[in-house]
């Protein structure tokens, strides 16, 4: 509903601000003078950000037209989660000094979610729920479940804010 729209908007503003600040910092240091001089990782990040903006715009427009609660069959919502998963997987790693399983971290973002559990007590119940879902066996599946559960609880933006603010848990 309306609360979901606010969560999505907050998520979009947060990621956009973070990316813009990073590019401005690089430009101020003289490292970036044009888009073509960005390292491959930055080009990929920019593309993901643009895809996220389009996905969020499409989701907002379609949810306003529909005027009802969205479910897992709603195409723009599916697209949003796919893009969000790509954003989470793009170079996001948990720091090694935090005791978490590290196998498969390149393919999924579950290790980062587990780190979030350690620094955000309000997230621990949600992480525990995703971890113990029957039939979900992989870190990627747990990460996907966590994103959807967080969205259903209208807490996804809050958890992303914690990830942004707590640089000590991610590389």
N, C-alpha and C positions, 0 to 999 in steps of 0.2 A: 504494500500500500504506500501511503505517503511517507511513512518512516523509512521504507526501503529506498525511496527516491533520495531522501536526505543522506542515507548511508552511501549510496552510489556517488552522489555529488561530492560528499566529503572525501571519499576515496580518490576521486578524480582530481580534486583540488590539491590534496596532499601529494600525490605522485607528481602532478604537474609542477608544483612549487619546488619539490625536491630536485627534479630534473633541471628545471630552469636555473635554480641556484647553482647547480653543478656546472652547467654550461657557462653561466656568467662568471663563475670563479675561474674557469679555464681561460675564458676570453680575456678577463682582467689580467691574468698572468701572461698573456700573449701567446698562449698555447693554441688557441683556435681563432682563425681568421675567417674561415668559411666552413660550410657543412662538409665539403669534400676532404678537408684536412682532419676530420675526426677519425680516431682509430676505429677499427671494425666493431669493437665492443660498443662504442658510443653510437655508431650508425645503427646497430641492432637495437640498442636501447631507445633511440629516437623513433625507429620504426614501430617498436612495441608500444611506445607512448602514443603515437598517432593511431595505431590500431585500437588501443584502449579508449582513446577519446571518441573514435567513431562508434565503437561498440557501446559505450556508455550513452552516447547521444541517441543511437538507435533504440537502446533499451528504454531510456526515458521517454522518447517519443511514443513508442509502442505501448508502454505501460500507461501513459496518460490517455491514449486513445481507447484502450481496453477498459480502464476504470475498474479493474477487479484485481484480486490477488493472482499473482503469476505462479505458475507451476512449472515442473520440469519439462513440460512439452512445449513451452514458449520458446520459439527460435532465438529471439534476441537475448534471452536469459542464458540459453545454452552457449551462445557465442560469447557472452560476457565471461562466463566461467572458463571457457577455453582460453580466451585472451588473458584472463587473470592468472590462469595456471602457467601460461608462457612467461608472464611477467615474474611470477614467483620463481620459476626455474632459471631465469636469465641471470646467471652469475651470482646467485644468492647462495651463500654457504654459511653454515654455522661455524663459529670459531672453534678451533681444536681444544682450547683449554676448558671448554664446557663439557662435562661428561655425558655424552650421548653416543648412540651407535652411529658410526660413520659409513657403514656399508651402503652403497647405492645412493649416496648423497648427490651425485652428479645427475641422476635421473629424476630425483624427486626433491621436494622441499620439506619433507616430514621432519628432518633433523632440525630445521629452523623452527618449526612449529613446536617441537619438543623443548627447544631452548626458550621459546616464548612462555611455555608453561612454567619454567623455573623462575622467570622474572616477573610474571604477571599472574598472581594467585587466582584472580577471577577467571582466567583462561584454563586453569588446570582441570576443572570438571569437564569442559568441552573437549579438551585434548584426550582426557581419559575416555570419554564417550566414543570419540572417533577411533581411538586405539582398540577399543573392545567391541566394535561392531562385528557381528557375525558375518562371515563371508568376505570380509575385507582383509586381504592377506599382505598387500604390498604397501610400502611407504607412500607411493604415489596415490594409491587408493585411499589411504588414511588422510593424506593431504587434501584430496578432493572432498572427502567426507567432511573434514574439518571446515573447509571453506563454505560448504553448503550449510552446515550446522550453524556456523558463525553468522551467515547471512540470515538464516531463519530466526536466530535470536536477536537480530539487528545489532550485532556487536562487531561485525567484520571491520568497519572503519576504525573502531577503537583499537582492535588488535593490530591493524596495520600502523596506526599511530604509534603504538608501543614499539613495533619493529623499527620504525623510522627514528624514534627518540633514543632507543637503546642500541647504539652503534657497537657497544661492547659484546653483543651476542652474535653479530653477523660480520662477515668479511665483505 
